């Protein structure tokens, strides 16, 4: 017999394959549960999140927005607070005290504001005022005030005047200004165009 026995051929190596998940081996319930949780979170935010609801005001807003069932003077005061914060507080300050170093007169306790009629204040808001003016025995001279006649409606200007005249925190305690009062003054001063008031021309107005 031959000593060189034929060795058996080695078995072929098995090709490596990517692992697969057998059909039907997975479960969809975690995805369903996740969808339910996300939907629940959305509903919670929708119902309680102030950023998505008109009746919930931002945390930093001191005066809440007007509500439909409030008296007109209350709604006007709240609307005026928002407009004042946006367009007036940068100069006259949130406190209404103005800034003597920057030549911005105060509105709190101002003799130009606290009058029986709102006529002077409404005129100032509509056409602005320039040149020297004395408020609470302090002289100011600043021409930077904007005219709001082409920016705000009669309702908005009445709201600002209501807020300024009736702000008890400033020590002001005068009453509600109506859009009708603003319209009368707007029509009467329409011929001024872009001209601003001066203290000496505004002083004769009660």
Backbone as a chain_set.jsonl record, in Angstrom:
{"seq": "XXXXXXXXXXXXXXXXXXXXXXXXXXXXXXXXXXXXXXXXXXXXXXXXXXXXXXXXXXXXXXXXXXXXXXXXXXXXXXXXXXXXXXXXXXXXXXXXXXXXXXXXXXXXXXXXXXXXXXXXXXXXXXXXXXXXXXXXXXXXXXXXXXXXXXXXXXXXXXXXXXXXXXXXXXXXXXXXXXXXXXXXXXXXXXXXXXXXXXXXXXXXXX", "coords": {"N": [[0.841, -1.202, 0.0], [0.391, 2.271, -0.667], [2.223, 4.815, 1.034], [1.492, 7.454, 0.875], [-1.259, 8.72, 1.647], [-4.307, 10.005, 0.447], [-5.295, 13.122, 1.474], [-8.353, 14.382, 2.893], [-10.2, 16.999, 1.259], [-10.232, 20.323, 2.547], [-13.066, 21.73, 4.267], [-15.143, 24.132, 2.668], [-14.897, 27.597, 3.548], [-17.442, 29.319, 5.365], [-19.289, 31.932, 4.02], [-19.359, 35.194, 5.381], [-22.221, 36.835, 6.525], [-24.499, 39.686, 6.748], [-26.16, 40.272, 9.808], [-29.596, 39.607, 10.152], [-33.02, 40.515, 10.836], [-35.487, 38.352, 11.571], [-38.451, 38.004, 9.691], [-41.29, 39.448, 11.132], [-40.207, 39.306, 13.581], [-39.772, 41.682, 15.01], [-41.24, 44.344, 17.128], [-43.918, 46.64, 17.113], [-44.962, 48.114, 19.18], [-43.373, 49.855, 20.878], [-43.005, 52.136, 19.282], [-45.592, 53.002, 18.861], [-46.302, 53.662, 21.492], [-44.486, 55.751, 21.951], [-45.437, 57.629, 20.112], [-47.948, 58.186, 21.235], [-47.17, 59.376, 23.648], [-45.798, 61.675, 22.74], [-47.885, 63.015, 21.449], [-49.535, 63.505, 23.612], [-47.907, 65.284, 25.05], [-47.866, 67.437, 23.272], [-50.568, 68.261, 23.356], [-50.686, 69.082, 26.011], [-48.931, 71.3, 26.061], [-50.233, 72.928, 24.246], [-52.573, 73.539, 25.626], [-51.737, 74.725, 27.973], [-49.51, 76.303, 27.601], [-48.268, 79.559, 27.613], [-47.184, 80.814, 25.396], [-48.642, 80.02, 23.262], [-51.193, 80.83, 23.541], [-53.656, 83.34, 23.372], [-54.853, 84.4, 25.604], [-53.111, 84.206, 27.661], [-50.577, 85.959, 29.092], [-47.154, 87.017, 28.637], [-44.608, 86.154, 30.997], [-42.98, 88.281, 31.773], [-44.495, 90.526, 31.377], [-46.004, 93.192, 32.906], [-48.577, 94.291, 33.014], [-51.562, 92.655, 32.391], [-53.089, 91.501, 29.283], [-55.973, 93.089, 27.68], [-59.294, 91.932, 28.456], [-62.263, 90.456, 27.096], [-64.61, 90.909, 28.55], [-64.265, 93.139, 30.12], [-64.667, 96.528, 31.429], [-64.721, 99.404, 29.192], [-62.858, 101.437, 29.927], [-61.009, 100.07, 31.484], [-59.978, 98.199, 29.695], [-58.847, 100.012, 27.903], [-56.876, 101.197, 29.496], [-55.15, 99.019, 29.982], [-54.402, 98.37, 27.374], [-53.142, 100.743, 26.741], [-50.973, 100.603, 28.491], [-49.418, 98.603, 27.315], [-48.79, 99.784, 24.835], [-47.439, 102.061, 25.678], [-45.2, 100.901, 26.905], [-43.967, 99.882, 24.65], [-43.504, 102.108, 22.939], [-42.905, 104.465, 24.368], [-41.632, 104.187, 26.849], [-38.903, 103.915, 26.56], [-37.793, 106.449, 26.575], [-39.205, 108.045, 28.498], [-39.165, 106.324, 30.576], [-40.097, 103.32, 32.375], [-41.117, 103.914, 34.801], [-42.183, 106.39, 34.487], [-40.734, 108.589, 35.189], [-38.919, 109.848, 33.582], [-35.789, 111.256, 32.391], [-33.543, 113.351, 33.607], [-30.737, 113.883, 33.007], [-30.658, 113.094, 30.326], [-32.453, 114.748, 29.184], [-35.174, 114.04, 29.073], [-38.373, 114.637, 29.924], [-40.371, 114.062, 32.937], [-43.418, 112.145, 33.19], [-44.908, 111.351, 35.262], [-46.73, 112.906, 37.664], [-46.604, 115.26, 36.231], [-47.338, 118.609, 35.387], [-48.21, 119.13, 32.866], [-49.579, 116.961, 32.148], [-51.435, 116.28, 34.125], [-54.225, 117.513, 34.069], [-57.53, 118.933, 33.934], [-58.756, 118.448, 31.477], [-57.82, 116.261, 28.758], [-56.569, 117.501, 26.656], [-54.06, 118.825, 26.106], [-52.152, 116.768, 26.507], [-52.989, 114.848, 24.626], [-52.558, 116.277, 22.259], [-49.793, 116.51, 22.371], [-49.019, 113.836, 22.158], [-49.972, 113.25, 19.611], [-48.704, 115.165, 17.78], [-46.237, 115.637, 18.885], [-43.725, 117.415, 20.866], [-41.408, 120.1, 20.961], [-38.363, 121.89, 21.739], [-37.605, 124.147, 24.523], [-38.989, 123.251, 27.695], [-40.597, 123.439, 30.82], [-40.902, 121.283, 33.464], [-42.247, 120.379, 36.449], [-40.653, 122.265, 37.731], [-38.187, 121.938, 36.555], [-36.041, 122.451, 33.852], [-36.221, 121.351, 30.501], [-34.987, 120.372, 27.297], [-35.476, 118.981, 24.486], [-35.597, 117.618, 21.316], [-36.318, 115.197, 20.332], [-38.673, 113.729, 20.364], [-41.056, 111.538, 18.907], [-43.647, 111.887, 16.433], [-46.826, 110.61, 16.788], [-49.116, 110.573, 15.339], [-49.398, 109.493, 12.795], [-48.832, 106.927, 13.261], [-50.264, 105.655, 15.303], [-53.684, 104.76, 15.926], [-56.806, 106.522, 16.643], [-57.973, 105.154, 18.764], [-55.748, 103.876, 19.908], [-54.122, 106.045, 20.692], [-55.828, 107.27, 22.5], [-55.82, 105.249, 24.391], [-53.134, 105.273, 25.281], [-53.028, 107.846, 26.419], [-54.951, 107.499, 28.407], [-53.684, 105.598, 30.033], [-51.358, 107.018, 30.861], [-52.433, 109.303, 32.169], [-53.957, 108.106, 34.138], [-52.369, 106.501, 35.752], [-51.921, 105.146, 38.694], [-49.71, 104.244, 40.084], [-47.788, 106.021, 39.446], [-48.673, 108.187, 40.731], [-50.569, 109.543, 39.365], [-53.937, 110.371, 38.67], [-56.037, 110.841, 36.923], [-58.829, 110.579, 34.592], [-60.398, 108.395, 32.131], [-59.726, 108.539, 28.656], [-61.333, 109.122, 25.622], [-61.657, 107.636, 22.321], [-63.13, 109.335, 20.68], [-62.633, 111.888, 21.706], [-59.955, 112.116, 20.997], [-60.138, 112.066, 18.218], [-61.457, 114.484, 17.629], [-59.502, 116.33, 18.403], [-57.411, 115.546, 16.735], [-58.484, 116.149, 14.2], [-58.752, 118.916, 14.485], [-56.131, 119.772, 14.618], [-55.016, 119.051, 12.249], [-54.061, 120.694, 10.228], [-51.519, 121.346, 10.989], [-49.688, 119.593, 9.98], [-46.519, 118.211, 9.743], [-45.467, 119.712, 11.721], [-44.277, 120.375, 14.999], [-45.456, 120.819, 18.386], [-44.769, 123.604, 20.561], [-43.824, 124.668, 23.835], [-44.746, 127.244, 24.431], [-46.763, 127.7, 22.555], [-48.496, 125.721, 23.161], [-49.293, 126.195, 25.736], [-51.566, 127.989, 26.067], [-53.726, 126.3, 25.674], [-56.28, 124.658, 27.363]], "CA": [[0.0, 0.0, 0.0], [1.175, 3.509, -0.713], [2.221, 5.573, 2.296], [0.91, 8.785, 0.642], [-2.726, 8.645, 1.599], [-4.951, 11.234, -0.009], [-5.982, 13.835, 2.563], [-9.652, 14.954, 2.468], [-10.176, 18.451, 0.997], [-10.848, 21.096, 3.659], [-14.436, 22.222, 4.013], [-15.134, 25.555, 2.279], [-15.295, 28.521, 4.616], [-18.785, 29.905, 5.187], [-19.25, 33.384, 3.778], [-20.01, 35.98, 6.436], [-23.392, 37.604, 6.065], [-25.005, 40.654, 7.725], [-27.272, 39.726, 10.595], [-30.922, 40.108, 9.765], [-34.11, 40.218, 11.766], [-36.479, 37.51, 10.908], [-39.734, 38.661, 9.467], [-42.24, 39.263, 12.219], [-39.535, 39.187, 14.861], [-39.787, 42.949, 15.727], [-42.519, 44.737, 17.712], [-44.212, 48.046, 16.823], [-45.601, 48.804, 20.298], [-42.63, 51.01, 21.422], [-43.239, 53.306, 18.447], [-46.949, 53.453, 19.153], [-46.257, 54.306, 22.804], [-43.787, 57.022, 21.788], [-46.351, 58.542, 19.436], [-48.976, 58.593, 22.2], [-46.544, 60.292, 24.607], [-45.549, 62.952, 22.067], [-49.165, 63.673, 21.218], [-49.982, 64.018, 24.906], [-47.101, 66.471, 25.36], [-48.338, 68.535, 22.42], [-51.839, 68.75, 23.903], [-50.417, 69.789, 27.263], [-48.371, 72.605, 25.731], [-51.278, 73.703, 23.57], [-53.584, 73.981, 26.579], [-51.192, 75.445, 29.126], [-48.351, 77.128, 27.261], [-48.642, 80.929, 27.332], [-46.723, 81.284, 24.093], [-49.564, 79.593, 22.221], [-52.558, 81.248, 23.863], [-53.797, 84.789, 23.417], [-55.332, 84.851, 26.911], [-52.041, 84.064, 28.646], [-49.56, 86.922, 28.719], [-45.813, 86.609, 28.971], [-44.301, 86.323, 32.41], [-42.353, 89.571, 32.029], [-45.429, 91.622, 31.148], [-46.585, 93.57, 34.185], [-50.011, 94.506, 32.847], [-52.141, 91.621, 31.523], [-53.811, 92.044, 28.133], [-57.4, 93.309, 27.917], [-60.226, 90.819, 28.323], [-63.469, 90.867, 26.374], [-65.698, 91.264, 29.445], [-63.867, 94.239, 30.982], [-65.179, 97.846, 31.028], [-63.88, 100.056, 28.182], [-61.746, 102.186, 30.506], [-60.005, 99.103, 31.939], [-59.315, 97.697, 28.496], [-58.024, 101.09, 27.357], [-55.699, 101.359, 30.365], [-54.24, 97.901, 29.736], [-53.858, 98.549, 26.028], [-52.218, 101.862, 26.833], [-49.75, 100.142, 29.16], [-48.626, 97.871, 26.332], [-48.295, 100.731, 23.838], [-46.454, 102.905, 26.354], [-43.979, 100.109, 27.069], [-43.337, 99.688, 23.342], [-43.146, 103.32, 22.222], [-42.644, 105.655, 25.191], [-40.837, 103.909, 28.044], [-37.484, 104.047, 26.278], [-37.374, 107.812, 26.932], [-39.826, 108.506, 29.74], [-38.927, 105.258, 31.55], [-41.26, 102.543, 32.812], [-41.623, 104.569, 36.013], [-42.74, 107.69, 34.152], [-39.919, 109.637, 35.803], [-38.059, 110.464, 32.598], [-34.354, 111.266, 32.681], [-33.028, 114.719, 33.536], [-29.468, 113.967, 32.276], [-30.885, 112.908, 28.89], [-33.449, 115.732, 28.753], [-36.505, 113.459, 28.879], [-39.169, 115.074, 31.086], [-41.234, 113.054, 33.558], [-44.864, 112.177, 32.992], [-45.473, 111.145, 36.594], [-46.897, 114.164, 38.381], [-46.346, 116.405, 35.357], [-48.438, 119.565, 35.261], [-48.662, 119.098, 31.486], [-50.399, 115.751, 32.023], [-52.509, 116.237, 35.122], [-55.14, 118.619, 33.871], [-58.919, 118.466, 33.889], [-58.974, 117.921, 30.141], [-56.627, 115.603, 28.209], [-56.282, 118.124, 25.36], [-52.629, 119.065, 25.913], [-51.454, 115.485, 26.391], [-53.344, 114.237, 23.333], [-51.851, 117.028, 21.225], [-48.37, 116.163, 22.44], [-48.852, 112.482, 21.615], [-50.234, 113.302, 18.174], [-47.741, 115.94, 16.994], [-44.987, 115.76, 19.645], [-43.376, 118.746, 21.352], [-39.98, 120.355, 20.852], [-37.923, 123.131, 22.36], [-37.552, 124.147, 25.993], [-40.218, 123.088, 28.459], [-40.337, 123.277, 32.246], [-41.785, 120.292, 34.083], [-41.957, 120.245, 37.883], [-39.61, 123.242, 38.024], [-36.928, 121.542, 35.928], [-36.06, 122.794, 32.43], [-35.82, 120.303, 29.551], [-34.95, 120.838, 25.916], [-35.177, 117.787, 23.696], [-36.421, 117.609, 20.11], [-36.288, 113.83, 19.785], [-39.955, 113.019, 20.458], [-41.709, 111.149, 17.662], [-45.068, 112.166, 16.246], [-47.528, 109.337, 16.703], [-50.39, 110.733, 14.639], [-49.432, 108.609, 11.635], [-48.445, 105.591, 13.713], [-51.317, 105.067, 16.132], [-55.078, 105.132, 15.67], [-57.449, 107.278, 17.721], [-58.153, 104.241, 19.899], [-54.46, 103.64, 20.546], [-53.672, 107.271, 21.36], [-56.686, 107.406, 23.677], [-55.361, 104.269, 25.372], [-51.892, 105.772, 25.882], [-53.377, 108.973, 27.283], [-55.64, 106.94, 29.575], [-52.675, 104.967, 30.888], [-50.478, 108.038, 31.452], [-53.191, 110.164, 33.083], [-54.583, 107.358, 35.226], [-51.446, 105.538, 36.356], [-51.846, 105.407, 40.128], [-48.35, 103.971, 40.557], [-47.017, 107.246, 39.218], [-49.324, 109.273, 41.435], [-51.529, 110.177, 38.456], [-55.258, 109.823, 38.995], [-57.079, 111.384, 36.057], [-59.647, 109.515, 34.042], [-60.475, 107.753, 30.833], [-59.756, 109.366, 27.445], [-62.058, 108.37, 24.601], [-61.219, 107.833, 20.926], [-63.842, 110.477, 20.114], [-61.888, 113.081, 22.095], [-58.737, 112.149, 20.187], [-60.498, 112.404, 16.833], [-61.74, 115.925, 17.563], [-58.225, 117.046, 18.474], [-56.668, 115.22, 15.512], [-59.058, 116.927, 13.102], [-58.502, 120.335, 14.714], [-54.71, 120.071, 14.44], [-54.563, 118.43, 11.004], [-53.359, 121.678, 9.405], [-50.133, 121.479, 11.444], [-48.826, 118.705, 9.207], [-45.44, 117.598, 10.529], [-44.985, 120.678, 12.711], [-44.411, 119.962, 16.397], [-45.856, 121.84, 19.328], [-43.807, 124.186, 21.474], [-44.474, 124.932, 25.123], [-45.438, 128.538, 24.433], [-47.984, 127.604, 21.745], [-49.384, 124.742, 23.788], [-49.696, 126.673, 27.058], [-52.925, 128.561, 26.147], [-54.742, 125.247, 25.556], [-56.603, 124.193, 28.728]], "C": [[0.87, 1.244, 0.0], [1.057, 4.233, 0.596], [1.575, 6.946, 2.116], [-0.6, 8.674, 0.475], [-3.288, 10.011, 1.206], [-5.69, 11.885, 1.143], [-7.314, 14.401, 2.052], [-9.548, 16.462, 2.286], [-10.837, 19.199, 2.133], [-12.214, 21.633, 3.262], [-14.376, 23.706, 3.65], [-15.609, 26.457, 3.412], [-16.651, 29.134, 4.281], [-18.656, 31.414, 5.016], [-19.995, 34.107, 4.886], [-21.128, 36.804, 5.83], [-23.811, 38.561, 7.158], [-26.14, 40.023, 8.516], [-28.578, 40.368, 10.173], [-31.921, 39.745, 10.844], [-35.149, 39.431, 11.005], [-37.78, 38.258, 10.778], [-40.672, 38.358, 10.608], [-41.574, 39.182, 13.569], [-39.547, 40.47, 15.665], [-41.166, 43.243, 16.29], [-42.735, 46.226, 17.492], [-44.71, 48.799, 18.046], [-44.752, 49.927, 20.893], [-42.862, 52.279, 20.615], [-44.634, 53.881, 18.663], [-46.984, 54.206, 20.47], [-45.582, 55.669, 22.721], [-44.696, 58.053, 21.122], [-47.427, 59.058, 20.376], [-48.413, 59.614, 23.175], [-46.322, 61.662, 23.98], [-46.838, 63.719, 21.823], [-49.715, 64.263, 22.511], [-49.227, 65.263, 25.319], [-47.561, 67.676, 24.546], [-49.636, 69.116, 22.961], [-51.625, 69.536, 25.173], [-49.877, 71.191, 26.988], [-49.426, 73.503, 25.103], [-52.26, 74.297, 24.563], [-53.034, 74.843, 27.699], [-50.068, 76.384, 28.778], [-48.761, 78.52, 26.856], [-48.238, 81.393, 25.955], [-47.699, 80.931, 22.976], [-50.983, 80.091, 22.458], [-52.64, 82.759, 23.986], [-54.208, 85.283, 24.797], [-54.299, 84.659, 28.01], [-50.921, 84.99, 28.236], [-48.196, 86.454, 29.194], [-45.494, 86.96, 30.41], [-43.726, 87.693, 32.714], [-43.281, 90.755, 31.862], [-46.149, 91.952, 32.447], [-48.093, 93.716, 34.095], [-50.589, 93.456, 31.92], [-52.914, 92.242, 30.374], [-55.291, 92.225, 28.443], [-58.213, 92.038, 27.709], [-61.545, 91.329, 27.751], [-64.555, 91.398, 27.309], [-65.359, 92.427, 30.372], [-64.483, 95.551, 30.513], [-64.221, 98.52, 30.051], [-62.682, 100.782, 28.779], [-60.637, 101.265, 31.012], [-59.242, 98.538, 30.752], [-58.406, 98.757, 27.892], [-56.759, 101.268, 28.184], [-54.679, 100.252, 30.093], [-53.612, 97.985, 28.357], [-52.834, 99.681, 26.026], [-50.912, 101.483, 27.497], [-48.836, 99.417, 28.183], [-48.007, 98.822, 25.307], [-47.233, 101.652, 24.439], [-45.13, 102.159, 26.492], [-43.226, 99.979, 25.752], [-42.804, 100.982, 22.744], [-42.71, 104.509, 23.047], [-41.654, 105.41, 26.324], [-39.339, 104.051, 27.805], [-36.947, 105.422, 26.647], [-37.91, 108.227, 28.309], [-39.738, 107.489, 30.873], [-40.237, 104.568, 31.956], [-41.903, 103.158, 34.047], [-42.306, 105.888, 35.718], [-41.924, 108.852, 34.665], [-39.0, 110.337, 34.805], [-36.598, 110.361, 32.978], [-33.834, 112.688, 32.502], [-31.698, 114.8, 32.789], [-29.64, 113.84, 30.764], [-31.952, 113.841, 28.335], [-34.799, 115.121, 28.398], [-37.353, 113.806, 30.095], [-40.024, 113.955, 31.662], [-42.688, 113.24, 33.142], [-45.587, 111.974, 34.321], [-45.524, 112.485, 37.321], [-46.677, 115.402, 37.547], [-47.569, 117.305, 35.259], [-48.966, 119.647, 33.835], [-49.589, 117.912, 31.23], [-51.635, 115.832, 32.907], [-53.362, 117.498, 35.042], [-56.551, 118.057, 33.74], [-59.251, 117.846, 32.538], [-57.688, 117.267, 29.625], [-56.072, 116.281, 26.971], [-54.788, 118.345, 25.115], [-51.886, 117.747, 25.663], [-51.745, 114.828, 25.046], [-52.627, 114.953, 22.195], [-50.362, 116.677, 21.194], [-48.124, 114.776, 21.857], [-49.016, 112.496, 20.1], [-49.087, 113.943, 17.395], [-46.387, 116.106, 17.655], [-44.762, 117.208, 20.083], [-41.863, 118.895, 21.266], [-39.639, 121.664, 21.55], [-37.975, 123.06, 23.87], [-38.935, 124.022, 26.627], [-39.835, 122.851, 29.913], [-41.374, 122.335, 32.828], [-41.344, 120.109, 35.531], [-40.706, 121.043, 38.253], [-38.225, 122.854, 37.492], [-37.042, 121.809, 34.425], [-35.525, 121.632, 31.594], [-35.822, 120.905, 28.149], [-34.509, 119.677, 25.031], [-36.136, 117.737, 22.517], [-36.625, 116.212, 19.529], [-37.646, 113.13, 19.771], [-40.551, 112.753, 19.085], [-43.152, 111.627, 17.633], [-45.784, 110.836, 16.023], [-48.828, 109.424, 15.907], [-50.523, 109.807, 13.431], [-49.048, 107.173, 11.987], [-49.588, 104.899, 14.439], [-52.692, 105.599, 15.749], [-55.608, 105.988, 16.822], [-57.605, 106.412, 18.97], [-56.839, 104.026, 20.653], [-53.961, 104.873, 21.296], [-54.526, 107.543, 22.593], [-56.24, 106.446, 24.779], [-54.076, 104.728, 26.057], [-52.182, 106.915, 26.847], [-54.093, 108.504, 28.552], [-54.648, 106.327, 30.545], [-51.824, 106.013, 31.598], [-51.226, 108.869, 32.496], [-53.717, 109.409, 34.303], [-53.681, 106.375, 35.935], [-51.228, 105.86, 37.833], [-50.455, 105.158, 40.69], [-47.443, 105.18, 40.364], [-47.564, 108.412, 40.04], [-50.298, 110.046, 40.568], [-52.9, 109.547, 38.662], [-56.373, 110.426, 38.141], [-57.665, 110.278, 35.189], [-59.444, 109.159, 32.589], [-60.517, 108.778, 29.7], [-60.388, 108.543, 26.334], [-61.462, 108.591, 23.215], [-61.899, 109.027, 20.262], [-63.137, 111.793, 20.467], [-60.621, 113.231, 21.248], [-59.059, 112.573, 18.755], [-60.764, 113.894, 16.669], [-60.446, 116.722, 17.537], [-57.383, 116.773, 17.228], [-57.173, 116.063, 14.341], [-58.723, 118.419, 13.247], [-57.049, 120.716, 14.451], [-54.145, 119.499, 13.141], [-53.752, 119.393, 10.154], [-51.906, 121.863, 9.827], [-49.181, 120.632, 10.613], [-47.787, 118.048, 10.095], [-44.851, 118.546, 11.57], [-45.231, 120.155, 14.127], [-44.864, 121.152, 17.247], [-44.625, 122.384, 20.051], [-44.543, 124.576, 22.747], [-45.286, 126.215, 25.085], [-46.706, 128.523, 23.595], [-48.995, 126.636, 22.346], [-49.968, 125.255, 25.104], [-51.114, 127.256, 27.098], [-54.027, 127.501, 26.089], [-55.035, 124.692, 26.941], [-56.332, 122.711, 28.929]], "O": [[1.949, 1.265, 0.593], [-0.009, 4.287, 1.21], [1.148, 7.552, 3.099], [-1.137, 8.555, -0.626], [-2.764, 11.046, 1.616], [-6.598, 11.291, 1.725], [-7.396, 14.851, 0.909], [-8.88, 17.135, 3.072], [-11.879, 18.777, 2.636], [-12.477, 21.943, 2.1], [-13.627, 24.459, 4.272], [-16.562, 26.151, 4.129], [-16.972, 29.424, 3.128], [-17.978, 32.08, 5.799], [-21.092, 33.716, 5.286], [-20.985, 37.39, 4.757], [-23.543, 38.328, 8.336], [-26.981, 39.321, 7.956], [-28.625, 41.56, 9.873], [-31.722, 38.827, 11.64], [-35.609, 39.824, 9.933], [-38.159, 39.044, 11.646], [-40.846, 37.209, 11.014], [-42.241, 39.014, 14.59], [-39.357, 40.418, 16.881], [-42.135, 42.539, 16.007], [-41.8, 47.006, 17.674], [-44.872, 50.017, 17.976], [-45.328, 50.896, 21.385], [-42.913, 53.373, 21.176], [-44.827, 55.097, 18.649], [-47.614, 55.26, 20.572], [-46.038, 56.631, 23.34], [-44.72, 59.216, 21.525], [-47.783, 60.236, 20.326], [-49.076, 60.599, 23.501], [-46.615, 62.688, 24.595], [-46.875, 64.941, 21.975], [-50.279, 65.357, 22.524], [-49.811, 66.196, 25.871], [-47.637, 68.792, 25.059], [-49.789, 70.336, 23.021], [-52.294, 70.543, 25.404], [-50.315, 72.16, 27.61], [-49.497, 74.695, 25.4], [-52.732, 75.419, 24.381], [-53.775, 75.61, 28.314], [-49.698, 77.211, 29.612], [-49.503, 78.693, 25.889], [-48.88, 82.28, 25.392], [-47.605, 81.47, 21.873], [-51.88, 79.807, 21.664], [-51.795, 83.386, 24.626], [-53.955, 86.437, 25.143], [-54.586, 84.925, 29.177], [-50.36, 84.837, 27.151], [-48.101, 85.585, 30.062], [-46.024, 87.919, 30.972], [-43.952, 88.225, 33.801], [-42.898, 91.884, 32.172], [-46.824, 91.099, 33.024], [-48.812, 93.306, 35.007], [-50.161, 93.358, 30.77], [-53.352, 93.388, 30.473], [-55.815, 91.593, 29.36], [-57.863, 91.184, 26.894], [-61.89, 92.5, 27.911], [-65.343, 92.252, 26.905], [-66.098, 92.68, 31.324], [-64.797, 95.692, 29.331], [-63.023, 98.236, 30.076], [-61.596, 100.749, 28.201], [-59.461, 101.63, 30.976], [-58.018, 98.412, 30.789], [-57.313, 98.441, 27.419], [-55.68, 101.47, 27.627], [-53.482, 100.52, 29.986], [-52.425, 97.702, 28.19], [-51.788, 99.583, 25.385], [-49.853, 101.982, 27.115], [-47.618, 99.594, 28.218], [-46.836, 98.681, 24.953], [-46.246, 101.982, 23.781], [-44.065, 102.718, 26.228], [-41.995, 99.966, 25.734], [-41.755, 100.969, 22.1], [-42.192, 105.479, 22.493], [-40.92, 106.316, 26.718], [-38.583, 104.284, 28.749], [-35.774, 105.554, 26.995], [-37.16, 108.697, 29.165], [-40.18, 107.755, 31.991], [-41.32, 105.15, 31.889], [-43.088, 102.95, 34.31], [-42.947, 106.458, 36.601], [-42.37, 109.997, 34.589], [-38.361, 111.329, 35.157], [-36.203, 109.507, 33.773], [-33.701, 113.17, 31.377], [-31.528, 115.719, 31.988], [-28.859, 114.411, 30.002], [-32.318, 113.747, 27.163], [-35.495, 115.627, 27.518], [-37.08, 113.318, 31.192], [-40.365, 113.005, 30.956], [-43.122, 114.338, 32.792], [-46.739, 112.378, 34.479], [-44.494, 113.115, 37.562], [-46.572, 116.499, 38.096], [-48.69, 116.832, 35.074], [-50.055, 120.176, 33.611], [-50.293, 117.866, 30.221], [-52.74, 115.493, 32.484], [-53.225, 118.418, 35.848], [-56.743, 116.87, 33.473], [-59.948, 116.833, 32.468], [-56.591, 117.671, 30.009], [-55.206, 115.725, 26.296], [-54.303, 118.075, 24.016], [-51.096, 117.634, 24.726], [-50.835, 114.307, 24.4], [-52.14, 114.307, 21.267], [-49.758, 116.564, 20.127], [-47.141, 114.561, 21.147], [-48.273, 111.82, 19.389], [-48.556, 113.343, 16.461], [-45.472, 116.661, 17.047], [-45.519, 118.106, 19.713], [-41.125, 117.933, 21.474], [-40.523, 122.443, 21.904], [-38.344, 122.032, 24.437], [-39.911, 124.608, 26.157], [-38.867, 122.147, 30.202], [-42.577, 122.562, 32.699], [-40.204, 119.731, 35.8], [-39.832, 120.57, 38.979], [-37.213, 123.391, 37.941], [-38.034, 121.431, 33.801], [-34.515, 121.015, 31.932], [-36.573, 121.838, 27.863], [-33.315, 119.43, 24.857], [-37.352, 117.805, 22.698], [-37.049, 116.059, 18.384], [-37.76, 112.037, 19.217], [-40.552, 113.623, 18.213], [-43.798, 111.757, 18.673], [-45.388, 110.041, 15.171], [-49.561, 108.439, 15.815], [-51.627, 109.386, 13.085], [-48.953, 106.313, 11.11], [-49.852, 103.716, 14.224], [-52.835, 106.74, 15.307], [-54.942, 106.154, 17.843], [-57.397, 106.877, 20.091], [-56.82, 103.997, 21.884], [-53.44, 104.76, 22.406], [-54.012, 107.995, 23.616], [-56.277, 106.79, 25.96], [-53.937, 104.59, 27.273], [-51.65, 106.951, 27.957], [-53.869, 109.043, 29.636], [-54.763, 106.52, 31.756], [-51.59, 105.91, 32.802], [-50.706, 109.11, 33.585], [-53.901, 109.994, 35.37], [-54.166, 105.499, 36.651], [-50.442, 106.744, 38.174], [-50.06, 105.791, 41.669], [-46.438, 105.326, 41.06], [-46.984, 109.498, 40.044], [-50.804, 111.09, 40.981], [-53.013, 108.33, 38.812], [-57.519, 110.511, 38.581], [-57.093, 109.195, 35.061], [-58.482, 109.558, 31.932], [-61.252, 109.764, 29.772], [-60.015, 107.388, 26.129], [-60.832, 109.619, 22.965], [-61.318, 109.662, 19.381], [-63.052, 112.7, 19.639], [-60.265, 114.335, 20.837], [-58.321, 113.356, 18.157], [-60.345, 114.498, 15.682], [-60.299, 117.664, 16.758], [-56.715, 117.675, 16.722], [-56.381, 116.622, 13.583], [-58.447, 119.098, 12.258], [-56.765, 121.861, 14.097], [-52.929, 119.466, 12.956], [-52.848, 118.969, 9.433], [-51.131, 122.477, 9.093], [-47.987, 120.927, 10.549], [-48.129, 117.403, 11.086], [-43.857, 118.224, 12.22], [-46.274, 119.564, 14.407], [-44.683, 122.314, 16.882], [-43.59, 121.724, 20.141], [-45.755, 124.789, 22.728], [-46.385, 126.276, 25.637], [-47.642, 129.264, 23.894], [-50.194, 126.721, 22.076], [-51.025, 124.794, 25.535], [-51.817, 127.039, 28.085], [-55.171, 127.801, 26.432], [-54.104, 124.286, 27.637], [-56.556, 122.184, 30.019]]}, "num_chains": 1, "name": "protein.A"}
